[in-house]
Amino acid sequence: MITLRSDEEIEIIRENGQVLGKTHAEVAKLLRPGITTKELDIVAQTFIKDNGGIPSFLGFNNGTATRFPGALCISVNEVVVHGFPTDYELKEGDIISVDCGVYRNGYHADSAYTYPVGDVALGTRKLLMRTKESLYVGAAKAIDGNRIGDIGYAIQSYTEHFGYTVVRELVGHGVGQSLHEEPQVPNYGKRGQGVKLKEGMVLAIEPMINFGKKSVVQERDGWTIRTSDRKPSAHFEHTVAVRKGKVEILTTFEYIEAVTAGTSMEIELSAAAAA
């Protein structure tokens, strides 16, 4: 069942998106070679709880024997999504996808961002930039009267134009009182097909784009998904509300970009854009 949210409900999700954006910024401040992904998770957990929220992912059950052990899905290099926070120390040249959710006042907000760590290969920097761009290209189609396939088609056609591939096994989703709700939101599809979008739908749109082949494998932990060819993958996500005429983005990268402005991270991505 697809639930249409009231303006009041959407405003709660937007407020949670602000806390979530600030959580991402706290993590972004610490990204450097030598820090462990577990240290990043501790910072995120603390910040969310200090701001009256609950980490949406912590203890989440996906039907396996293991509940998710962190507030952050931390996915490094060839890991697409659902990586565990561990004692792994980030290295120069890594990329790290940070996916996080915040639950407050009865509703979830969900977003993800992929960061370069230090000097990252030009091709990988371009993958990050184009994946982020595809998020906004897809989100622009989340308007009343369009269909789910319009979102997926926009993301797929944009990223495949640059020679990248779209993960098929993992998709975006509705979000609200539950972290994962209907409808599913694939990052591929055909225009004019799928569920019709209506004002008040709240969706998590999250392109997962691979540098190499589109195929992925799941590790034995029952969670971690990586590319089959071990080439890099990027992941960006916003929670959005379907409106008439124009999408309403409820989560924010504003606080991330304030942290990275003028840093090597911004310079790296700017260089990719110019190349």
N, C-alpha and C positions, 0 to 999 in steps of 0.2 A: 504494500500500500504506500502510495506517495502522499505525504502530508504537505499542505500549503501552509506556510507560516504567516502569522500576522505581523504588522509593522512593529509591534511591541516585542515579539519574539525575535525578529530580525535585529532589532536594536540591542538586545541582550547578546546575541551572537557577535555583533560588531564590537561591543564592549569587551567581550572575551578575546576577540581578534586583536585588540589593542594590547592586552596582557600578553598574548601569544607573540605578537611582534616584538615586544620589549624583551621577552624571554629569548627569542632568537638573537637579539642584539647583545644580550649578556653573554651568550655563547660565542658570538662573532668576535667580541673583544678578546677572547682567550685563544683564538685559533692561531697556532704557531707550531713549528716543528718541536717535538718533545713532549707536548701535552698528551695525556691519555684520553681516549674517548669516554672512559668512565668518569674522569674528572669533569668533563663537560656536562655529563648527565647529572652529576650531583649539583652543579650550579643551576641547571634548569629546574630540577625538582625543588630546590630551595626557593628559587625566585617565584615559581608558580604558587607554591604553598604560602609564601609570605604575602602574596597578593590575593589571597582568598580563593584560590583555585585548587583543583585536583588535576594531576597529570592524566590526561585521557588514556595514554598508552600503558601506564604502569599497572601490571597485573592483568592486562587484556588477554582474553582467551580466544584464540582463533580455531579452537577445536582440537589442538594438539595437547600433549601431556604437559607442555611447558607454557606457563603464562609469561607474557612479555616482561622482561626483568628491568626495564628502564622507563624513564619519562621521554627519552629520545630514541627514535630509530636512527642509528648512525651508520651510514653506508659509505664505505671508502672505496674509491677507484672503481673496480669492476662489480662491486656490490650495488645492485639496483635499489633495493629497499629492504627494510626490516632487519638491518644489521643490529646486533647487540652492542651496548656499551661494554667495553672490555679494557684490559690493560695495554691495548695496542697504542703505541706512541706515534702520533702523526709525523710524517716525514716530508721534507722538502719535495715538492712536485706532486704530492697527493691531491686528490679532490675528495671532499667530504660532503655528503648529503645529510642534512639534519632535518628530520621530519618530527613534528611535535603537535600535540593537541592539548587544549585547555578546557576543562569542564568547570563552569561556574553558573550558579543560579539556574540549574536544570538544563543547560544547553552546552554543546561542544562547539569549538572552533578548531580548524585543522589547517596547517600550512607546512610547506617544506621549501628549503633553499639549498643549493649546492655551491660550495665555496672552493676556490683554489687555495692551496697552502704553499705559499712562497712562489718560486719560479716554476710555473706549469707549462708543459709543452703547448705550442701555439694551437695545434689541432684540437687539443682537449679544451683549451680556453674558448675556442670557437664553439665547441659542442655545448658548453655551459651557456654561452651567450644566446645561441640559437634556441636552446631548450627553454630558456627564460622568455624569450620573445614569443615562442609558440604558445606559452601559457596565456599570454594576453591576446594572441590571435584567436585562440579557442574560446577564451572567456567572453570575447566580444560577441560571440554567437549565442550566448546564454540569455536570450530575450524572449519574451512572450510571443508565442506563435511559431517559433522555430522548433526544430526537433533535435534530439540527442545526437543523431548522426551528423548534424551540421557542425557541432562542436568537434567531434572526432575527425571529421573530414578536414576541417581547418587546421588542426594540429598535425595530422598525418601529411597533408599535402605540403605544408610549410616545411616540416623537418625533412621529409624525403627529398625535397628539392635540393637540399644541401648534402644528400648522400647518406643520411642517418637512417636508422630503423626504429620502429615503434614497438615497444613491448606489448604483446597481445594478452598475456595471462593475467595482467594486473590492470585495474581500472580505477577511475575516480568513482564517486558515490554521493548519494544524498547524505546530509549531515544535519543534526538537530538535537533532539533529546537523546538519541543514540548516536554513537560515533559513526556507524555505518548504517545508512538507510537506503531505501530505494529512491531514485533509480540508479542503476550502474551507469557510469559515464566513461565509455572507452575513449582512448586517444587515437582511434582510427574509426573509419566508417564511411557511409555514403550520405550525401546531402539529401535532405527530405525524408530520411528514414528514422525509425526509432520512436521513442516516447515523445509526445508533443509537450513542449515546455510551456508552463503556465506561471503567471506572476505569483510570487510567494514560495516557489520552489527554492530550496537552499542546497547548493551543490558544492562538493569538493572537486575541483578540476585540477588534475595533476599529471602533466606529461612526464613519462618515463622513457627517455630517448637514449638509444645505444649508438656508440661510435661504430661498432661492427655489426655482427649478426643480430637479428631480433630475438633469437632463442635464448631462454634463460633456464637455469636449474635451481633447485632448492637444496640447501645444505641439510645435513643430518639433524641439525637442531630444530628442524620443522618450521623455521621462520626465515632465515637469511636467503635472499634470492640474489643470484649473481648472473652475469652474462656467461653464456656457454663458452665463448671464445676468450673470456677474461679481458676483453677490451673495456674501456671506461663507459660508464653510464651516468647520465645526469637526471635530476628530478627537481622540479619546481611545482609548488602547489599554492592555490588560494581557495578559500571558501567564499562563494559568491551567492548573491540572491538574484533570481530571475525577475526582471522588471519589464515594463513595456517600453520599447524603444532603445534601452541601454542597460547593460548589466551593472549591478551594484557590487563592487568588491568589498567584502566585509573584513578580510584580514589585510595585513599591511607589511610591506618591506621597508617602510619609511625609516624605522629605527635601525634596521640592518644597514641601510645605505648611509645613514648618518655616522655609523661606526666606521664603515669602510671608506668613506670619502677621503681622498688624499692619501690613502694607504697603498701599499704594494698590491693589495687585492684589487682595488679599483683600477690601478695602473695596468695590471695584468689584463683585465677584461677590456679596458679601453684600447690596449694594444691589439687585442684580438679583433676588435671592431674595425680598426684602421687597416689591418693586414689584408 
